[in-house]
Amino acid sequence: MEILTDIEIRSVFVQPLARADLINYPLTSQVSPLLRELIINAATFNNNVLSHTREERVIELILDELRLLKKEPLYVPLPRDGKLKSACESILNKLYYPWQLADLANIMSVNERTITRYFRQETGLSFQEWLRRQRLLTGLSYLIKKHSITETALKVGYDNPSAFATMFKSYMGCTPSEYQLNAS
């Protein structure tokens, strides 16, 4: 994990059977102000929360709020398999290159259908979605470091800042310049 700015972290560990409808994989998400305050409050509880108490209701509300979290595209799994992981690391080292599925298949010496299936099994994403998210994450790091939008777009594989801005806004809900202003 790469942390690009000063942050404060609190972790919420939930018993796997606490709620059947909670996600069971890592998730990056914006935390609502209510959930933030509930978590801060719950951090003061001792380990013996009794039934029918205020503490139990706070914990139940946290679980309710966790169900409402919107999945953000900021978690991008790296494949675990050695050969595929190595190929993906090569791609990450040349993110500016206009990568296609055929390039990955060529690196792996397999056909595109095989790599499509295998890539989804390893990451849960299509290759193109994985690549877009990697480019987004890398772009975020450049923008936070005050690189220009044009320079950022080119470094992460977009031909022009407009195409990068369109992708960026579709994922982040704001333009790269708005993001830079808010990150200051």
Backbone torsions as a table, in degrees:
resi	resn	phi	psi	omega
1	MET	NA	135.6	177.9
2	GLU	-111.4	127.0	178.9
3	ILE	-108.5	123.5	-170.6
4	LEU	-100.8	-18.2	179.5
5	THR	-138.9	172.2	175.7
6	ASP	-65.2	130.7	179.7
7	ILE	-139.8	163.5	173.5
8	GLU	-121.0	129.3	-175.7
9	ILE	-118.7	137.6	168.8
10	ARG	-131.9	134.6	179.9
11	SER	-104.4	144.9	176.4
12	VAL	-116.7	117.7	177.2
13	PHE	-104.1	126.0	-175.5
14	VAL	-118.8	132.8	175.2
15	GLN	-57.2	136.3	-177.0
16	PRO	-54.6	-30.5	-177.9
17	LEU	-100.7	10.8	-179.1
18	ALA	-61.5	-42.0	177.4
19	ARG	-146.7	125.7	-178.1
20	ALA	-67.4	-24.7	-174.6
21	ASP	-94.6	8.7	175.6
22	LEU	-83.3	149.9	179.4
23	ILE	-66.2	155.7	-179.3
24	ASN	-124.2	34.1	178.5
25	TYR	-144.2	163.1	180.0
26	PRO	-59.4	143.6	-177.3
27	LEU	-141.8	134.9	171.0
28	THR	-106.9	130.0	-176.4
29	SER	-155.0	155.7	170.8
30	GLN	-75.1	133.2	179.5
31	VAL	-95.8	130.4	179.3
32	SER	-67.6	156.1	176.8
33	PRO	-57.0	-37.6	178.4
34	LEU	-62.7	-48.8	-179.6
35	LEU	-62.2	-40.6	178.1
36	ARG	-56.9	-49.9	-178.2
37	GLU	-66.8	-36.7	177.3
38	LEU	-63.1	-42.0	179.5
39	ILE	-66.0	-43.0	177.9
40	ILE	-60.2	-43.0	179.5
41	ASN	-65.3	-44.5	-178.2
42	ALA	-65.6	-25.0	178.7
43	ALA	-64.0	-17.3	179.4
44	THR	-89.0	-8.4	-177.6
45	PHE	-72.9	150.6	170.9
46	ASN	-82.5	176.3	-174.7
47	ASN	-75.3	-12.6	-176.1
48	ASN	-104.7	75.5	178.4
49	VAL	-81.4	122.5	-177.6
50	LEU	-87.2	154.5	177.6
51	SER	-65.8	148.8	175.2
52	HIS	62.8	33.3	177.1
53	THR	-116.4	168.7	176.8
54	ARG	-59.2	-41.3	-179.6
55	GLU	-59.6	-42.4	178.6
56	GLU	-63.5	-40.6	179.4
57	ARG	-65.8	-37.7	176.8
58	VAL	-63.1	-44.7	179.3
59	ILE	-63.5	-42.0	177.8
60	GLU	-63.1	-38.2	178.1
61	LEU	-68.1	-37.2	175.1
62	ILE	-59.1	-45.6	179.3
63	LEU	-62.2	-40.2	176.4
64	ASP	-61.8	-43.4	-179.1
65	GLU	-68.1	-35.7	178.2
66	LEU	-61.6	-34.4	178.4
67	ARG	-63.8	-25.8	-175.8
68	LEU	-90.2	-5.1	-177.4
69	LEU	-60.0	137.9	177.4
70	LYS	-92.6	126.1	-179.8
71	LYS	-66.1	126.4	178.0
72	GLU	-99.5	150.8	-177.0
73	PRO	-81.5	29.6	-174.0
74	LEU	-98.6	0.9	174.5
75	TYR	-106.6	119.3	-178.8
76	VAL	-128.5	104.9	-177.7
77	PRO	-70.0	141.9	172.7
78	LEU	-94.3	136.1	179.4
79	PRO	-55.8	150.3	179.5
80	ARG	-88.1	-31.5	-177.8
81	ASP	-62.0	132.9	-174.9
82	GLY	-55.3	-49.6	-177.0
83	LYS	-68.7	-43.7	179.2
84	LEU	-69.5	-39.2	177.9
85	LYS	-61.1	-43.7	179.4
86	SER	-62.8	-41.8	178.3
87	ALA	-63.0	-42.0	179.5
88	CYS	-66.6	-36.3	176.8
89	GLU	-64.8	-36.4	175.3
90	SER	-62.3	-41.6	178.1
91	ILE	-62.6	-43.8	-179.1
92	LEU	-63.8	-29.6	178.6
93	ASN	-75.1	-15.0	177.9
94	LYS	-133.0	54.4	-176.1
95	LEU	-63.3	-22.8	179.7
96	TYR	-70.0	-20.0	-178.2
97	TYR	-70.8	144.3	-179.7
98	PRO	-79.1	69.4	-175.2
99	TRP	-60.3	142.2	174.6
100	GLN	-129.0	162.8	178.2
101	LEU	-56.6	-37.2	179.7
102	ALA	-60.2	-35.1	178.0
103	ASP	-64.0	-44.6	179.0
104	LEU	-65.1	-43.5	178.6
105	ALA	-60.7	-39.2	178.8
106	ASN	-65.5	-44.5	178.4
107	ILE	-59.4	-39.8	-176.6
108	MET	-86.4	-7.9	-177.6
109	SER	58.4	44.9	176.0
110	VAL	-136.4	169.6	178.4
111	ASN	-82.3	166.2	-175.2
112	GLU	-64.5	-36.9	179.1
113	ARG	-63.7	-41.9	179.6
114	THR	-64.1	-47.1	-178.3
115	ILE	-67.3	-32.8	177.5
116	THR	-61.4	-49.3	-179.1
117	ARG	-65.0	-46.6	-177.4
118	TYR	-65.4	-40.7	-179.0
119	PHE	-63.9	-43.3	179.0
120	ARG	-64.9	-39.4	177.5
121	GLN	-61.0	-41.3	-176.2
122	GLU	-76.7	-34.8	-172.2
123	THR	-116.8	-20.1	-174.6
124	GLY	81.0	4.0	-178.2
125	LEU	-128.7	156.9	169.2
126	SER	-72.4	162.0	178.7
127	PHE	-60.3	-43.6	-177.9
128	GLN	-65.0	-39.9	177.8
129	GLU	-66.1	-42.5	178.0
130	TRP	-59.2	-45.8	-179.2
131	LEU	-64.2	-43.9	177.7
132	ARG	-58.7	-45.5	-179.0
133	ARG	-66.2	-38.4	176.5
134	GLN	-63.0	-41.8	178.9
135	ARG	-65.7	-38.4	176.9
136	LEU	-62.1	-50.0	-179.2
137	LEU	-60.4	-44.1	179.1
138	THR	-65.9	-40.5	176.7
139	GLY	-59.7	-41.0	177.5
140	LEU	-58.2	-43.3	-178.6
141	SER	-64.8	-38.1	177.5
142	TYR	-67.1	-42.8	-179.3
143	LEU	-64.2	-40.3	178.1
144	ILE	-63.2	-33.7	179.4
145	LYS	-83.7	10.5	174.7
146	LYS	70.6	25.0	171.7
147	HIS	-69.5	152.3	178.7
148	SER	-68.1	159.7	179.6
149	ILE	-66.3	-39.3	178.4
150	THR	-63.0	-48.3	179.2
151	GLU	-61.1	-42.4	179.1
152	THR	-62.0	-47.3	-179.4
153	ALA	-57.1	-46.5	-178.6
154	LEU	-67.1	-39.8	-179.0
155	LYS	-66.6	-25.8	-178.9
156	VAL	-104.6	14.1	169.5
157	GLY	96.3	17.5	176.3
158	TYR	-102.4	142.2	-178.0
159	ASP	-70.6	-26.8	-177.7
160	ASN	-153.1	160.4	-178.1
161	PRO	-64.8	-27.1	-179.0
162	SER	-66.5	-44.0	178.6
163	ALA	-64.6	-41.2	177.6
164	PHE	-63.2	-44.5	-179.0
165	ALA	-62.7	-37.9	178.6
166	THR	-64.0	-48.0	177.3
167	MET	-61.3	-46.7	-177.1
168	PHE	-58.2	-48.2	-178.4
169	LYS	-65.4	-35.0	179.9
170	SER	-65.5	-29.8	179.1
171	TYR	-91.7	-42.1	-170.5
172	MET	-98.3	-14.9	179.1
173	GLY	78.6	8.0	176.6
174	CYS	-149.9	165.3	179.0
175	THR	-80.1	161.9	176.2
176	PRO	-57.0	-38.1	179.9
177	SER	-68.6	-38.1	175.0
178	GLU	-63.3	-40.4	178.5
179	TYR	-61.2	-46.0	179.4
180	GLN	-61.0	-40.1	178.5
181	LEU	-62.4	-43.5	-178.2
182	ASN	-74.1	-23.8	-179.3
183	ALA	-81.5	-11.5	-177.6
184	SER	-71.1	NA	NA
